[in-house]
Amino acid sequence: MDKVKVGLVQMTCTSDKDLNLIKAIAQIKVAANLGANIICLQELFTSLYFCDVEDYDHFQLAEPIPGPSTDRLSSVAKELGVVIIASLFEKRTQGIYHNTTAVLDADGSYLGKYRKMHIPDDPAFYEKFYFTPGDLGYKVFQTRFAKIGVLICWDQWYPEASRITALMGADIMFYPTAIGWATSQDAETNMDQYNSWQIIQRSHAVANGIPVVSVNRVGFEQDGAMKFWGGSIVANGQGKLLYLASHDKEETVAVELDLSLADSFRIHWPFLRDRRIDSYQPITKRFIDDEA
């Protein structure tokens, strides 16, 4: 189908995992009532963003995938006839944990998972303490409504990840996200950071000629040192903003996408046609210098 409505759920979270899931399900129903076909939740939506500290107790938040959360969301997807993109803390086995997104089709079936490939380690984003880098590679999922690519948060800064996902045939690229501002920063720095975040994702849309959907969390968490900046977006294949969320409010929306436009975008801006794939081998090096 050419016309698809994507649903975005930008919300706050608490320390109660079950209440967060109940809240997300309620908002999935809101999005479905707005006509959404494919609904994306924010990164690690069942908990606070616990990676702001290194705490062994937080491993108790993890669960298998498929598991309890995907079971509950599967029944919701089937009931509403919608696709659900759910970012969860995966316990793969004893001592191996991943930042993982599950995809549930509109009949409730579990289509598979994507494990976050790029893992940050920055102040208040200590993800390397918790997450093993993904080993499934980049993924696309053929859903009832479209073939979708899923990447996660820190992945969104890497054009290589979006390019490979697009080359695998994705019609839409989704980024569940958790990113915010340090409250110690000035307003200009905050907006410079947000604009960079938005620009890089819109550039993925332009470079690949397909829509990009980024869903961020919002609000203060933990001790208030980090304010998640919301600002979720939908951009079409020319990078045009079709939706821009606020920086401080919970929002659930449905935005229509015309997937047939990808052909026109790619004909008029033929970036895929003109790729010099014979010249790209150096991209596999860490840095190109004499030592390499």
Buried (B, 14 or more C-beta within 10 A) or exposed (E): EEEBBBBBBBBBBEEEBEEBBEBBBEBBBBBBEBEBBBBBBBBBBBBBBBBBEEEEEBBEBBBEBBBBBBEBBBEBBBEBBBBBBBBBBBBBEEEEBBBBBBBBBBEBBBBBBBBBBBBBEEEEBBBBBBBBEBEEEBBBBEBBBBBBBBBBBBBBBBBBBBBBBBBEEBBBBBBBBBBBBEEEEEEEEBBEBBEEBBEBBBBBBBBBBBBBBBBBBBBBBEEEBBBBBBBBBBBBBBBEEBBEBEBEEBBBBBBBBEBEBBEEBBEEBEBEEEEEEEEEEEEEEEEEEEEE
